[in-house]
Amino acid sequence: MKIVSSQDWRDAIRFDVPVLVADVVPGEATRCVACGADGPLYDRTELWAVKHQHPKHHGGFVRFYCEAHKPAAPPPPPAPTIEARRARAASAPKERRTPSSKPMLITDRPTRTMCPDCFVEVSVGGDCGMCGAQVV
């Protein structure tokens, strides 16, 4: 049996990027998580959904925020400088192929001795590990 997570609206949201709740899930007015249970109800066009990382669940969790409590989107990663790219290229291992290095064909592989009764590979000494027969 294979266990997989179900597909739902939270899978379409990227981590730590605020999106309007009305764009991802319809529904009634709800509250901001930071305002608390006593806070005002907001229409879904006034709330922002943010998916956060979770240490034990790879899908994360989603919270709704009003405009006042909306977390800022993370800045994009800086573009690597030319010097950083050159340093990374210089430190990368070089793949060397000689003319003689080619993929080994199945017919080129060494044959292994098999037990005629058990159909398992025998040890270097020629003894079958299953039935104990001596195979030459």
Secondary structure, DSSP 8 states (H G I E B T S, - for coil): --------GGGGS-BT--EEHHHH---S-B--TTT-TTS--B-TTS-EEEEE--SS-TT-EEEEE-TTT------------HHHHHHHHHHS------TT-----GGGS----B-TTT-SB--TTSB-TTT--B--
